[in-house]
């Protein structure tokens, strides 16, 4: 999936197939956020005006590169996880044994389908400090690119969290549900606050 052109990916998303859906698109948003952060860092490195921030921008570039590639892989991982849930719902349910096996498969599939977007949210959140760095100390001619990176990171986190929450509704393991709800709530609150902080540096 990650090797599709942008148009091909958009066409697949627009089709009547349930995947790739919102979870994969959240990963795309995170990928683009990291890419923009990396771009601004690269546009800063080597410029005399920003010589004092050279080391920091080199670090931002490397971290953004790593996060970008992690998130590219999640585009497909999210679809695979959702397919596990769909496959579980299609299992036979005629006998008690079949019903039990189907219920367990749905539970495990739903846990995976909640786990993957939580990882997407967590990785996307890690982009915010990079976006903040390039907005404040990066090439000022590319400040809007850094701001867009921050907004895309927020979108990636919040979109992924929605996918976590919808899958929690199918899970009976209440300890798992409680743990993931707490993580999702904390990530959402932290992300909104962090984005607000970064956007305050906008001169526009």
ABEGO torsion letter per residue (X at the ends): XAABBAAAAAAAAABABAOBBAAAAAAAAAAAAAAAAAAAAAAABGBAAAAAAAAAAAAAAAAAAAAAAAAAAAAAAAAAAAAAAAAAAABBAABAAAAAAAAAAAAAAAAAAAAAAAAAAAAAAAAAAAAAAAAAABBAAAAAAAAAAAAAAAAAAAAAAAAAAAAAAABABAAAAAAAAAAAAAAAAAAAAAAAAAAAABAX
